[in-house]
């Protein structure tokens, strides 16, 4: 019998280096690599992109908080988003 694969999503936190407070920064989900997702945010025309460009790539870091199925990842993102 065919077993359906569960696609996993990374829940990530973009923050100032050394700041572990989940209430600061940006929380999101992605299936891509974290470095690729950070580069997308850095180029974004949205407010998060503008803020990241002002801070500079060397001042921020992206860390993985969890790897979950989509619905659980979306739920975690919703609960953690500042």
N, C-alpha and C positions, 0 to 999 in steps of 0.2 A: 504494500500500500504506500502511496506517495505521502511523504511527510512535508508539510508546508514549513518553509524557513521563516523564522521570526527575524525581521530586520531590526537591528539595534541602532539606537541613536545616542550620541554623546550629549550629555547635559554639561555645558561649560560655563565658566565664569571669567569674564574679562575684567581685570582690576589693575590698580596701581601695584607695582612690584612690592611685595612684602605686606600688602594689606589683605588680610584673610577675612575681613568682615563681608559677609554675603549681602549686607544691606547697601554696600557701596559697589559701584561698577555695573556690569551688565551680565545678565544670565540669558542663555539661549540654548538651542539644540541644533545638532547637525549630524549628517551621516558622513560628511567629508572629514579630512584631517583638520586638526585644530589650527595648524599653521596656515592652511588654505583659508579657513573661515576667518581668521584674524586679518589676513590680507584683504579679504572681501570687505570686512567692516572698515578697514583703513581707507579703502577707496570709495566707500559709500557716500552718497549725497545726503543721507539722513543725518539727524543730529548726532547719533552715536559716532558716525564717521568723522564729522567735524571735530568733535571732542577728542577722539583718538589721535587725529592728525595734530591738534594743538598740543597734546601731551607728548607726542612723539613715540615711535615704536620701542625705543629703549626704556621708556618709563612704565610700560604696561606689560602684563603677561596674561596668557590664557591657560586655564587649568581645567582639567576634566573632573567633574564632580561625580558622574555616574554614567553607566552604559545600560540603557533600558529599551524595551519595546516602545514604539511611538506614543501610545496613549499614556503610558506611565511617565515617559520623558516629558510630554506636554504638561502633565499634571504637576510634575516636580518643578518645571520651568515656571508655571503659573504661581506656585506657592513661594518660590524663591525670588521672583522678579521684584526688585526694589521699586 
